[in-house]
């Protein structure tokens, strides 16, 4: 695996529509944060969990949000503050359709000379914020977003020089924001869950 690339799992969201922390969702009989840890072990890549100041997990590899209430941009910014010489492969906790193949495809197609490598989401006709690789050259755009209060990941990404690749499967972009989303995911994947 590439030495300058670290994996950051974003767990620090408010999960207001779900009603509880999404990293606790049971997928395949395990909490999602455990599934993410297992994924990182398979990739053999240093990994960290982004949490806000209120969340508690029995982990040693946690990066706390330096500035509260900034959403994903705050977690990514906090990562770069901790690891200024590294780049970050960012995965959210609420997109269980992201496969090992999708992650490896991003890494294999990575262009370190640009600000990042991301998938194109055909369904939304835009760059997909997750999963994606943020190169260290993207830090200035993150700082500008924070300074101006314009915290949209997509708008920030649109200002960067990116390598965009096609997703082989649009299912990787499905995320679980509500209990209904979760129930639908479980029903749809019931055969795979056993």
N, C-alpha and C positions, 0 to 999 in steps of 0.2 A: 504494500500500500504506500501511497505517497506520503513522505515524512512531514511535509508542510501542511497537510490536510487533517483537520480534526472534525469530529462529528458533534453537532449540537442538537439536542432534542429540546424543543420548546414545550415546556410543561406549564409555564407561568400564566396562562390566560385566566380570565375571570370565570369562564364556563357558565355565565349567567343563564343562557338558554337551556343548558343541560341540567342545571340545578346542583351540580357537584363537580369536583375536579375531574376532567375528562381523562387524565392519566390513570384514574382508578377504574375505568371501564374494563370489564372482563371480556377479553377476546381470546378464544382458544383455551378457556379455562384459567387464564392468568390475567392479572392487571396489565393494562397496556404499557406501563412503564417497565415492567419485567420483560414484556415482548421486545421493547425497544433495546433494552440491555442485551438480550439474546442476539438481536440483529447486529448490534455493534461488535459483539464477540465473533460472530461469523465473518464480519468484514475485517476483523483484526485491525481496528482503527481506534485511536484514543477518542473517548467520548465523554461528553459532559451533559448535564441536565440544567436547563435554564429554569429557575424558579423565582417567583416574586418573594418579597420579604416575609409573607404570612404562611407560605406553604411549607409543609414538613414532609420529608421523606428520609428514610434511613440510608442515605447515600453520602459518600465522601467526595464525589466528583460533581459538585453543584456550583453553578455560577449564579449568583443572586443579581437581580436587576439593580443596577446602580442608580437609576432614576425610575421611580415608581410610575405606573399607569401609562406607559408608552406603547404597550402592546408588543407585537413581535419585533419591531424595530428596536425597542429597549433591550430585549434579550440578545439580539444580534450585536448591538452596540456594546453591551456588557461583555460578550465573548471577546470582541476585538480589544477591549480594554485589558482583559486578562491575558490574551495571546496576540499581541500586535504583529508578530512575525509569522502568523499562521493564517490559513484560509479556512473557511467553515462550510461544511456540508450541513445544511439545515433541514431537519425533519420535524414536523409538528406531531403532537401526540394523537391528534384526532383524525388522521388519515391512514387507517389501517390497510388500505389497498396498496400502499407503496411497498413494492416487493424488493427483494434482494437484487433481482435482475434490473429493476428500474434504477436502483442506486448505483449498481456497477456500471450501467450504461452511461449515467451522468459522469462518473469518474473517468471512464474510458474516453469520453468525448470532451473532457475538460480542456479549456484553453486558458492557461495561466497568464497569457498576455492581455486578456480582456478582464473586465470587472466581475464576470461571473458566467456560469453555465446553467441554463435553465431549460425546462420543457415548454413547449407551446401547447396550450390548452385549446383544442379545436372547439370544444363546446362553448367556451366563453370568448373565443376568438381573441385571445391575449396570452401574454407570457404568464406562466403559472408561478406563483410565489414559492410554492413548495411542491416537491423537493427541489432544492437548488444549491449550487455552490457559489458562495460569496467569496471573492478573492479579497485580499487585504487592501487592494486599490479602491474598493468600494466604500471605505470608511468615511471619506470626505462627504459622500452623498448621504450617508447615515447621519453624520453630524449636522449637515445642513437641514435634513428633515426634522431633526430634533430641535434645532435652533429656531426654525420657522413654524414649528407645530404642525407641519404637514406630514403626518405619520402613515400615510398610505404606502404599503409595500409596493403595490403595482406602479404607482406614480413614481416612486423612488427608482424602481427597476427600469422604468421607461427612460430615465435620464442617464442610465449607465450603458457602457459598451458590453454587450452580452453575446455569448454564443447560445443560440437557440436550437434545440434539437426536437425532433418529433417524438412524441410518446407512442409507444407500440400499443398501449392500452389506456384508454381514457378513464378507466376505473380508478387509476391511481389518484385522480383529483377529487374523488368523493370524500367529503369529510363529515364527521359526526358532530353536529352542533346541538341537536335536540334529542330527547328520549325517543321520539318517533324515528329519527335518522338511525339511531342505535338499534332499535327493534327491527327496522327494515334490513339493516346490514346483517343482523344475526339470522333473520329468516332466510335471506338470500344466500348466506354462506353456511347454512346449517349442515350440509353434507361435508363441508371442509372442516367444520369445528370439531367433529368427533374424533 
